[in-house]
């Protein structure tokens, strides 16, 4: 049930309502590309981000952007690799649509000033798990950071982009909520301004959600603290369909060290020859898959999880010491420096690694212009489900999807009919709420949620575990709803509310899938069905 703190007079004018021609929520690659595309074509854009502009998942992307660029490669080959990784659930039309625009996406970034790694005057292409060819354009081992460091100054400097940092999405505002005539549409949103504690209204004919995924649902994740499923949860509450939420990708190789929070070891390390070993040095991947370390992420993560449980291990080891120190330092400077800061010299020592929640393959269902079920609302990037990733994302297809779909959504917005006048937005009413009496309720529920999601809805699932998760989520939802209704909102409360919503979507989707496929592995249904289709959930 959606609860909004609104005044009884829905037509009271809010004095400081912020009116724009487009609202973009999220400052990662998907949100940044959208904002630049819209602003450069004359729209006045609000770019809302709940931390600073530089926070988020995109700067953490180490690998790169996949596209068929070499003479040995083709769009059809890239598509075949994507379909195999997606385990039969990729939408073929969406997959071809996005992959054929790969070269264009990389050229767009180059024109923006991104300096991809070159070799002998041409782009150096690396290879990652699941790819049959070298097709990953990259900037050493810090591609996402290089892209964002290039785009963020452009976002800050653009006169038509108004950046609102430390503003967190509370809920979308729909015409239905305001009793406006005509078809349901999104007319804006409420956002918490953290410094003042005020909830402000933003209005625009077009709102785009690019808030990333929901890795913080789990105890161990490579995601930043911002990855709390805000856009997915808000879209669901507003009436949007979600798809394939059971498919949570676990990155096989997160650095295992008490002082290395959420630091992943790029798949490119295995792509360049890294070997996974047990503590005794035994190489185990060839025993589980003919592709060994180059198998898709779901297989590698599940194999590591199996070996750790079988031997009672805290971690396994990724060994690239057979390559020259010059090669390692040249290709993986960021990883090498991070490991060295923790006392691990990857040129002479294997790297301790564990699987960790990494990528949300499902999300708000969109068309190929980023449109959701709700008119005026778009979703791009990890928040969205386009059909590209199927039951398992192929490495480095995600940044590609961000650029392609951001540009498609921008084009759709720019070609839309002239907007109707902005409706009068009611102010947020906090007159009936008080300050929280016990903040420990939030922190306790947060920790409990992430622990039981890891234990019950992790890499390997069972019907019994999912049933237990369902029961506990129902109780948590009731507790949090009561808290949300009676107390002033805070970022921690809003994030917890979103995490519980997304967790319910993951569990409900997992319970509907009576097979094992891709990232969803059930001991009760270990085989894949002869035919399968995406899991769709529609709000009641």
RANORMO-V932756 format. One record per residue. RES is the residue in three letters. SS is DSSP state (a for helix, b for strand, c for the rest). Layout:
res=RES ss=SS
res=RES ss=SS
//
This chain:
res=UNK ss=c
res=UNK ss=c
res=UNK ss=c
res=UNK ss=c
res=UNK ss=c
res=UNK ss=b
res=UNK ss=c
res=UNK ss=c
res=UNK ss=c
res=UNK ss=c
res=UNK ss=c
res=UNK ss=c
res=UNK ss=c
res=UNK ss=c
res=UNK ss=c
res=UNK ss=c
res=UNK ss=c
res=UNK ss=b
res=UNK ss=b
res=UNK ss=c
res=UNK ss=c
res=UNK ss=b
res=UNK ss=b
res=UNK ss=b
res=UNK ss=b
res=UNK ss=c
res=UNK ss=c
res=UNK ss=c
res=UNK ss=a
res=UNK ss=a
res=UNK ss=a
res=UNK ss=a
res=UNK ss=a
res=UNK ss=a
res=UNK ss=a
res=UNK ss=a
res=UNK ss=a
res=UNK ss=a
res=UNK ss=a
res=UNK ss=c
res=UNK ss=c
res=UNK ss=c
res=UNK ss=c
res=UNK ss=c
res=UNK ss=b
res=UNK ss=b
res=UNK ss=b
res=UNK ss=b
res=UNK ss=b
res=UNK ss=c
res=UNK ss=c
res=UNK ss=c
res=UNK ss=c
res=UNK ss=c
res=UNK ss=c
res=UNK ss=c
res=UNK ss=c
res=UNK ss=a
res=UNK ss=a
res=UNK ss=a
res=UNK ss=c
res=UNK ss=c
res=UNK ss=c
res=UNK ss=c
res=UNK ss=b
res=UNK ss=b
res=UNK ss=c
res=UNK ss=c
res=UNK ss=c
res=UNK ss=c
res=UNK ss=c
res=UNK ss=c
res=UNK ss=c
res=UNK ss=c
res=UNK ss=a
res=UNK ss=a
res=UNK ss=a
res=UNK ss=a
res=UNK ss=a
res=UNK ss=a
res=UNK ss=a
res=UNK ss=a
res=UNK ss=a
res=UNK ss=a
res=UNK ss=a
res=UNK ss=c
res=UNK ss=c
res=UNK ss=c
res=UNK ss=c
res=UNK ss=c
res=UNK ss=c
res=UNK ss=a
res=UNK ss=a
res=UNK ss=a
res=UNK ss=a
res=UNK ss=a
res=UNK ss=a
res=UNK ss=a
res=UNK ss=a
res=UNK ss=c
res=UNK ss=c
res=UNK ss=a
res=UNK ss=a
res=UNK ss=a
res=UNK ss=a
res=UNK ss=a
res=UNK ss=a
res=UNK ss=a
res=UNK ss=a
res=UNK ss=a
res=UNK ss=a
res=UNK ss=a
res=UNK ss=c
res=UNK ss=c
res=UNK ss=c
res=UNK ss=c
res=UNK ss=c
res=UNK ss=b
res=UNK ss=b
res=UNK ss=c
res=UNK ss=c
res=UNK ss=b
res=UNK ss=b
res=UNK ss=c
res=UNK ss=b
res=UNK ss=b
res=UNK ss=c
res=UNK ss=c
res=UNK ss=c
res=UNK ss=c
res=UNK ss=c
res=UNK ss=c
res=UNK ss=c
res=UNK ss=c
res=UNK ss=c
res=UNK ss=b
res=UNK ss=b
res=UNK ss=c
res=UNK ss=c
res=UNK ss=c
res=UNK ss=c
res=UNK ss=c
res=UNK ss=a
res=UNK ss=a
res=UNK ss=a
res=UNK ss=a
res=UNK ss=a
res=UNK ss=a
res=UNK ss=a
res=UNK ss=a
res=UNK ss=a
res=UNK ss=a
res=UNK ss=a
res=UNK ss=a
res=UNK ss=a
res=UNK ss=a
res=UNK ss=a
res=UNK ss=c
res=UNK ss=c
res=UNK ss=c
res=UNK ss=b
res=UNK ss=b
res=UNK ss=b
res=UNK ss=b
res=UNK ss=b
res=UNK ss=c
res=UNK ss=b
res=UNK ss=b
res=UNK ss=b
res=UNK ss=b
res=UNK ss=b
res=UNK ss=b
res=UNK ss=b
res=UNK ss=b
res=UNK ss=c
res=UNK ss=c
res=UNK ss=c
res=UNK ss=c
res=UNK ss=c
res=UNK ss=c
res=UNK ss=c
res=UNK ss=c
res=UNK ss=c
res=UNK ss=c
res=UNK ss=b
res=UNK ss=b
res=UNK ss=b
res=UNK ss=b
res=UNK ss=b
res=UNK ss=b
res=UNK ss=b
res=UNK ss=b
res=UNK ss=b
res=UNK ss=c
res=UNK ss=c
res=UNK ss=c
res=UNK ss=c
res=UNK ss=b
res=UNK ss=b
res=UNK ss=b
res=UNK ss=b
res=UNK ss=b
res=UNK ss=b
res=UNK ss=c
res=UNK ss=c
res=UNK ss=c
res=UNK ss=b
res=UNK ss=b
res=UNK ss=b
res=UNK ss=c
res=UNK ss=c
res=UNK ss=c
res=UNK ss=c
res=UNK ss=c
res=UNK ss=a
res=UNK ss=a
res=UNK ss=a
res=UNK ss=c
res=UNK ss=c
res=UNK ss=c
res=UNK ss=b
res=UNK ss=c
res=UNK ss=c
res=UNK ss=c
res=UNK ss=c
res=UNK ss=c
res=UNK ss=c
res=UNK ss=c
res=UNK ss=c
res=UNK ss=a
res=UNK ss=a
res=UNK ss=a
res=UNK ss=a
res=UNK ss=a
res=UNK ss=a
res=UNK ss=a
res=UNK ss=a
res=UNK ss=c
res=UNK ss=c
res=UNK ss=c
res=UNK ss=c
res=UNK ss=b
res=UNK ss=b
res=UNK ss=c
res=UNK ss=c
res=UNK ss=c
res=UNK ss=c
res=UNK ss=b
res=UNK ss=b
res=UNK ss=b
res=UNK ss=b
res=UNK ss=b
res=UNK ss=b
res=UNK ss=b
res=UNK ss=b
res=UNK ss=c
res=UNK ss=c
res=UNK ss=c
res=UNK ss=c
res=UNK ss=c
res=UNK ss=c
res=UNK ss=c
res=UNK ss=c
res=UNK ss=b
res=UNK ss=c
res=UNK ss=c
res=UNK ss=a
res=UNK ss=a
res=UNK ss=a
res=UNK ss=a
res=UNK ss=a
res=UNK ss=c
res=UNK ss=c
res=UNK ss=c
res=UNK ss=b
res=UNK ss=b
res=UNK ss=b
res=UNK ss=c
res=UNK ss=c
res=UNK ss=c
res=UNK ss=c
res=UNK ss=c
res=UNK ss=b
res=UNK ss=c
res=UNK ss=a
res=UNK ss=a
res=UNK ss=a
res=UNK ss=c
res=UNK ss=c
res=UNK ss=c
res=UNK ss=c
res=UNK ss=a
res=UNK ss=a
res=UNK ss=a
res=UNK ss=c
res=UNK ss=c
res=UNK ss=a
res=UNK ss=a
res=UNK ss=a
res=UNK ss=a
res=UNK ss=a
res=UNK ss=a
res=UNK ss=a
res=UNK ss=a
res=UNK ss=a
res=UNK ss=a
res=UNK ss=a
res=UNK ss=a
res=UNK ss=a
res=UNK ss=a
res=UNK ss=a
res=UNK ss=c
res=UNK ss=c
res=UNK ss=c
res=UNK ss=c
res=UNK ss=b
res=UNK ss=b
res=UNK ss=b
res=UNK ss=b
res=UNK ss=c
res=UNK ss=c
res=UNK ss=c
res=UNK ss=c
res=UNK ss=c
res=UNK ss=a
res=UNK ss=a
res=UNK ss=a
res=UNK ss=a
res=UNK ss=a
res=UNK ss=a
res=UNK ss=a
res=UNK ss=c
res=UNK ss=a
res=UNK ss=a
res=UNK ss=a
res=UNK ss=a
res=UNK ss=a
res=UNK ss=a
res=UNK ss=a
res=UNK ss=a
res=UNK ss=a
res=UNK ss=c
res=UNK ss=c
res=UNK ss=c
res=UNK ss=c
res=UNK ss=c
res=UNK ss=c
res=UNK ss=c
res=UNK ss=c
res=UNK ss=c
res=UNK ss=b
res=UNK ss=b
res=UNK ss=b
res=UNK ss=b
res=UNK ss=b
res=UNK ss=b
res=UNK ss=b
res=UNK ss=b
res=UNK ss=b
res=UNK ss=b
res=UNK ss=c
res=UNK ss=c
res=UNK ss=b
res=UNK ss=b
res=UNK ss=b
res=UNK ss=c
res=UNK ss=c
res=UNK ss=c
res=UNK ss=c
res=UNK ss=c
res=UNK ss=b
res=UNK ss=c
res=UNK ss=c
res=UNK ss=c
res=UNK ss=b
res=UNK ss=c
res=UNK ss=b
res=UNK ss=b
res=UNK ss=b
res=UNK ss=c
res=UNK ss=a
res=UNK ss=a
res=UNK ss=a
res=UNK ss=b
res=UNK ss=b
res=UNK ss=c
res=UNK ss=c
res=UNK ss=c
res=UNK ss=c
res=UNK ss=c
res=UNK ss=c
res=UNK ss=c
res=UNK ss=c
res=UNK ss=c
res=UNK ss=c
res=UNK ss=c
res=UNK ss=a
res=UNK ss=a
res=UNK ss=a
res=UNK ss=a
res=UNK ss=a
res=UNK ss=a
res=UNK ss=a
res=UNK ss=a
res=UNK ss=a
res=UNK ss=a
res=UNK ss=a
res=UNK ss=a
res=UNK ss=a
res=UNK ss=a
res=UNK ss=a
res=UNK ss=a
res=UNK ss=a
res=UNK ss=a
res=UNK ss=c
res=UNK ss=c
res=UNK ss=c
res=UNK ss=c
res=UNK ss=c
res=UNK ss=c
res=UNK ss=c
res=UNK ss=c
res=UNK ss=c
res=UNK ss=c
res=UNK ss=c
res=UNK ss=c
res=UNK ss=c
res=UNK ss=b
res=UNK ss=c
res=UNK ss=c
res=UNK ss=c
res=UNK ss=c
res=UNK ss=c
res=UNK ss=b
res=UNK ss=c
res=UNK ss=c
res=UNK ss=c
res=UNK ss=c
res=UNK ss=c
res=UNK ss=a
res=UNK ss=a
res=UNK ss=a
res=UNK ss=a
res=UNK ss=a
res=UNK ss=a
res=UNK ss=a
res=UNK ss=a
res=UNK ss=a
res=UNK ss=a
res=UNK ss=a
res=UNK ss=a
res=UNK ss=a
res=UNK ss=a
res=UNK ss=a
res=UNK ss=a
res=UNK ss=a
res=UNK ss=c
res=UNK ss=c
res=UNK ss=c
res=UNK ss=c
res=UNK ss=b
res=UNK ss=c
res=UNK ss=a
res=UNK ss=a
res=UNK ss=a
res=UNK ss=a
res=UNK ss=a
res=UNK ss=a
res=UNK ss=a
res=UNK ss=a
res=UNK ss=a
res=UNK ss=a
res=UNK ss=a
res=UNK ss=a
res=UNK ss=a
res=UNK ss=a
res=UNK ss=a
res=UNK ss=a
res=UNK ss=a
res=UNK ss=a
res=UNK ss=a
res=UNK ss=a
res=UNK ss=a
res=UNK ss=a
res=UNK ss=a
res=UNK ss=a
res=UNK ss=b
res=UNK ss=c
res=UNK ss=c
res=UNK ss=c
res=UNK ss=a
res=UNK ss=a
res=UNK ss=a
res=UNK ss=a
res=UNK ss=a
res=UNK ss=a
res=UNK ss=a
res=UNK ss=a
res=UNK ss=a
res=UNK ss=a
res=UNK ss=a
res=UNK ss=a
res=UNK ss=a
res=UNK ss=a
res=UNK ss=a
res=UNK ss=a
res=UNK ss=a
res=UNK ss=a
res=UNK ss=a
res=UNK ss=a
res=UNK ss=a
res=UNK ss=a
res=UNK ss=c
res=UNK ss=c
res=UNK ss=c
res=UNK ss=c
res=UNK ss=b
res=UNK ss=c
res=UNK ss=c
res=UNK ss=b
res=UNK ss=c
res=UNK ss=b
res=UNK ss=c
res=UNK ss=c
res=UNK ss=c
res=UNK ss=c
res=UNK ss=c
res=UNK ss=c
res=UNK ss=c
res=UNK ss=c
res=UNK ss=c
res=UNK ss=c
res=UNK ss=c
res=UNK ss=c
res=UNK ss=c
res=UNK ss=b
res=UNK ss=b
res=UNK ss=c
res=UNK ss=c
res=UNK ss=c
//
